[in-house]
Amino acid sequence: MPEYSGRPADSFRFKNILYAKRIGRAYVTFNRPHVLNAVDGDTLVELNEAFADAAWDDDVGVLILTGAGDRAFCTGADVKEQADEFLGRPSNYWKWMGLFIQCHERLRNIGKPTIARLNGMVVGGGNEFNLSCDLAVAAEHVTIRQVGAARG
């Protein structure tokens, strides 16, 4: 099978993540620092697309996942979106959760090493992204917390 070089990273029109490729590495950055890099449905769609491209790109040897800013790697689900979209229609929650699960499965099964470069808060679903990577490298100021049971 011929090698596949993937699409140029700058050909993607992502709004909620940054995606870059440099000499054997793909960088995916949660880019919503104004909400502590919480993920909404659009972010999950973008992550899935970036992970798929990095998986297929034979020039990528490792994927590095991190968060923009110094306050948070990722704080999990965007609770505002959850309240606006799913509180009144809980039967539609599976749509968001399906994207969330697909994203983690794609990251876990990407076929090459993955590194979570942790900074700031790593909370809830953000910690699940951390745990989906093969290796985590943490800054000294990192706080890791799983809040699902407290949130309900």
ABEGO torsion letter per residue (X at the ends): XBBBAEBBAAABBBAABBBBBBGGBBBBBBBBAAAGGBBBAAAAAAAAAAAAAAAABAABABBBBBBBEAABABAEBBAAAAAAAAAABAAAAAAAAAAAAAAAAAAAAAGBBBBBBBBEBBBEAAAAAAAABABBBBBAABBBBBAAAAAX
